[in-house]
Amino acid sequence: MQAEFRTSFVREQTSLRQHPALVLNADYRPLSYYPLSVWPWQEAVKAAFLDRVDIVAEYDDVVRSPSIEIRIPSVVVLKDYVKPQKRVAFTRFNLFLRDEFRCQYCGSKGDLTFDHVVPRSRGGVTSWENVVAACSPCNLKKGSRSLRRAGMALRKPPRQPGAEEMRNMGRKFPPNHLHETWIDFLYWDAELEA
């Protein structure tokens, strides 16, 4: 009987890990959409006690200490505005996000790598304007040839994205977990159904 209690207690504590808090900037917009700006519930509670955030929405579940009981925050808003970055870092992840996680030659999703449109062996540089997401078969097919010699075409020309463009692109890829209290803050400007 005591072992059953211990097992259920441990499971209950483990379930608390499933309560992430959506973190919004002081303007009530997520700090980032992809990856979505979330904190573990412990960080959200700590930030609330340190008066760094306001709690906007809560889960039904509570956590207790000997002297206090608090509902777990599901949405928190920073009290101080964090200025978003204007420049988008040139990373593999951001490149894939810019290209919507699709091969820029055939449009397939899945096993992606990146390809230099003008091959490095022909003077091509590693930059936003010369690198695209590509699936392995298309990358191998193109090799170190030009697009024309390989008989291939790009779906859209590569270019450096703006920060706002990347935030909007990230909104197209919702995370696996979306709590109902988050929807109004993530998609507040989405078209309403009639």
Stockholm file with secondary structure:
# STOCKHOLM 1.0

chainA/1-194         MQAEFRTSFVREQTSLRQHPALVLNADYRPLSYYPLSVWPWQEAVKAAFLDRVDIVAEYDDVVRSPSIEIRIPSVVVLKDYVKPQKRVAFTRFNLFLRDEFRCQYCGSKGDLTFDHVVPRSRGGVTSWENVVAACSPCNLKKGSRSLRRAGMALRKPPRQPGAEEMRNMGRKFPPNHLHETWIDFLYWDAELEA
#=GR chainA/1-194 SS CHHHHHHHHHHHHHHGGGCCEEEECTTSSBSCBTTBCEECHHHHHHHHHTTSEEEEEEEEEEEECSSCEEEEEEEEEESSCCCCCSSCCCCHHHHHHHTTTSCTTTCCCSSEEEEESSCGGGTCCSSTTTEEEEEHHHHHHHTTSCHHHHTCCCSSCCCCCCHHHHHHHHTTSCCSCCCGGGHHHHSTTSCCCC
#=GC SS_cons         CHHHHHHHHHHHHHHGGGCCEEEECTTSSBSCBTTBCEECHHHHHHHHHTTSEEEEEEEEEEEECSSCEEEEEEEEEESSCCCCCSSCCCCHHHHHHHTTTSCTTTCCCSSEEEEESSCGGGTCCSSTTTEEEEEHHHHHHHTTSCHHHHTCCCSSCCCCCCHHHHHHHHTTSCCSCCCGGGHHHHSTTSCCCC
//
